[in-house]
Amino acid sequence: MAASNFTFTAGADNFTDNAGDTLTAVATAANFTNGDGPVDAGDQNDTLRFDGGGTFNFSNTITNFETILLNNDAAYTFSLSNPNIGSGQTLAINGAALTTGT
Protein backbone atom coordinates (compact mmCIF):
# COMPACT_ATOMS: atom_id res chain seq x y z
CA MET A 1 0.00 0.00 0.00
CA ALA A 2 1.37 3.40 -0.96
CA ALA A 3 1.63 6.26 1.50
CA SER A 4 0.98 9.99 1.21
CA ASN A 5 2.27 12.80 3.38
CA PHE A 6 0.75 16.21 3.98
CA THR A 7 2.25 19.01 6.09
CA PHE A 8 0.05 21.81 7.34
CA THR A 9 1.24 25.34 6.51
CA ALA A 10 0.78 28.69 8.25
CA GLY A 11 -2.05 29.53 5.83
CA ALA A 12 -5.47 27.94 5.40
CA ASP A 13 -5.13 24.27 4.42
CA ASN A 14 -7.75 22.18 2.62
CA PHE A 15 -6.91 18.62 1.63
CA THR A 16 -8.69 15.44 0.59
CA ASP A 17 -6.78 12.19 0.15
CA ASN A 18 -8.51 10.36 -2.68
CA ALA A 19 -5.58 8.09 -3.45
CA GLY A 20 -6.86 5.18 -1.33
CA ASP A 21 -3.54 5.00 0.51
CA THR A 22 -2.37 5.63 4.06
CA LEU A 23 -1.90 9.31 4.91
CA THR A 24 0.35 10.93 7.49
CA ALA A 25 -0.49 14.60 8.07
CA VAL A 26 1.99 16.62 10.15
CA ALA A 27 0.97 19.64 12.23
CA THR A 28 2.27 21.99 14.91
CA ALA A 29 0.48 24.59 17.01
CA ALA A 30 1.90 27.27 14.69
CA ASN A 31 0.51 25.75 11.50
CA PHE A 32 -2.72 24.03 12.58
CA THR A 33 -5.23 26.86 13.00
CA ASN A 34 -8.99 27.43 13.07
CA GLY A 35 -8.73 28.50 9.42
CA ASP A 36 -7.75 24.99 8.35
CA GLY A 37 -10.09 22.51 6.85
CA PRO A 38 -11.69 20.58 5.76
CA VAL A 39 -8.95 17.96 5.82
CA ASP A 40 -10.31 14.55 4.87
CA ALA A 41 -7.90 11.62 5.20
CA GLY A 42 -10.08 9.34 3.08
CA ASP A 43 -9.92 5.55 3.32
CA GLN A 44 -7.26 3.35 4.92
CA ASN A 45 -5.38 3.80 8.21
CA ASP A 46 -4.44 7.47 8.48
CA THR A 47 -2.43 9.36 11.11
CA LEU A 48 -2.50 13.00 12.19
CA ARG A 49 0.92 13.60 13.79
CA PHE A 50 1.60 16.56 16.07
CA ASP A 51 5.22 17.67 16.38
CA GLY A 52 5.06 19.77 19.54
CA GLY A 53 2.36 20.58 22.02
CA GLY A 54 -0.32 23.22 22.02
CA THR A 55 -4.06 23.75 21.95
CA PHE A 56 -5.86 22.32 18.93
CA ASN A 57 -9.53 22.88 18.07
CA PHE A 58 -10.60 20.41 15.43
CA SER A 59 -14.27 21.50 15.28
CA ASN A 60 -15.22 20.39 11.74
CA THR A 61 -11.71 20.55 10.29
CA ILE A 62 -10.60 16.90 10.22
CA THR A 63 -12.33 13.65 9.23
CA ASN A 64 -11.36 10.03 8.59
CA PHE A 65 -8.17 9.94 10.66
CA GLU A 66 -7.82 6.76 12.69
CA THR A 67 -4.86 7.83 14.85
CA ILE A 68 -3.58 11.03 16.44
CA LEU A 69 0.13 10.69 17.22
CA LEU A 70 1.60 12.97 19.89
CA ASN A 71 5.16 12.97 18.64
CA ASN A 72 6.87 14.96 21.42
CA ASP A 73 6.88 15.10 25.19
CA ALA A 74 4.78 18.26 25.51
CA ALA A 75 1.39 19.47 26.76
CA TYR A 76 -1.53 18.95 24.36
CA THR A 77 -5.13 20.13 24.58
CA PHE A 78 -7.69 18.93 22.01
CA SER A 79 -11.29 19.88 21.25
CA LEU A 80 -13.12 17.34 19.12
CA SER A 81 -16.65 17.27 17.70
CA ASN A 82 -18.90 14.55 16.31
CA PRO A 83 -17.96 15.08 12.63
CA ASN A 84 -14.30 14.30 13.46
CA ILE A 85 -15.13 10.64 14.08
CA GLY A 86 -17.69 9.00 11.81
CA SER A 87 -20.43 6.70 12.99
CA GLY A 88 -18.96 3.31 13.90
CA GLN A 89 -15.37 4.57 13.58
CA THR A 90 -12.72 4.90 16.28
CA LEU A 91 -9.95 7.42 16.88
CA ALA A 92 -6.87 6.26 18.78
CA ILE A 93 -4.55 8.75 20.48
CA ASN A 94 -0.97 7.51 20.70
CA GLY A 95 0.85 9.29 23.51
CA ALA A 96 3.82 6.91 23.79
CA ALA A 97 6.24 9.88 23.45
CA LEU A 98 4.75 11.55 26.54
CA THR A 99 7.02 10.92 29.51
CA THR A 100 6.42 13.90 31.79
CA GLY A 101 3.37 13.77 34.02
CA THR A 102 1.68 16.97 35.22
N, C-alpha and C positions, 0 to 999 in steps of 0.2 A: 504494500500500500504506500503510495506516495505521501509526502508531507508538504504542507504549506506553512509559511511564516508570515506574520503581519506584526509590524511595530507601530504602536500609536504615536502620533506626532503632537506637537503643541497646538495645532489647529484642530478644526472639526474633522473627525474621522467617521466615514461610513464605509462598511465593508460587508460583503456577502461571499462566503466560500461555497461556490457551486461546483467545485472540482470533485466532490465525493471523496476527499482524502482527509487525513488528520491535520488539524490546524493548531499551531501554537501562536497565540497573540501575546505580545509583550507590552507591558504598561508600567508606568511609574506615576506617582502622585502629580508630577509636573506635566505629564502628557495625557493622562486620562481625566477628562473634564466633563462637566455637565453638558457641554456642547457636542460631545461624541454621540454617535449612534444614528441609526441602528447598526449594530455589529452582530451579524448572524453567522455563527460558526458552521451551519449546515449539518450534514450527516457525519457519521463516524465519531471517534473518541477525540474530543477537542479540549485544549487546555488554555486557560487564560492565566498567564504568568505575571506576577507582580515582582519587579526588581526594586525593592525598597518599600518602606511602610508609608502610611498616610491614611486619609479618609477618602473613601470611594463610594459614590452614590450611583448605583446602577440603574435606578428607576426603570425605564423601558429601553435602556441602551444596549443590553447584551441578551442574546438568546442562543440556545443550542450548544452551550459549553457544558461539558460533563465534569470538568475539574478546574478548580482555582488553585494555583500553586503559589504559595507564599515563599519566595525564593531567597529571602534574607531574614536574618534575625532582627526584626523591627516591630513596631506597633502598627497594627492594621485595624481599621474600622470600616465595616461594610454596611450598606443599606441595600437590601434586595426587595424586589416586588414580584408578584405572581407571574408576570410575563417572562421573567428571567429563567424560570424553570417550567417547562411545559408539563401538561397533564401526564402523569405516569412516568415522568423522567426524574432523575436524581442529579444532584450537584454535590460532588465531593470537594472538600477543602483540605488540601495537603499542607500541613504546617510543620513538616519534618525539620525544616531549617530553623524553626523557632526554638531557641535554647534558653532565653532569658524569661523568667516568670515575673509578672508584676502584680 
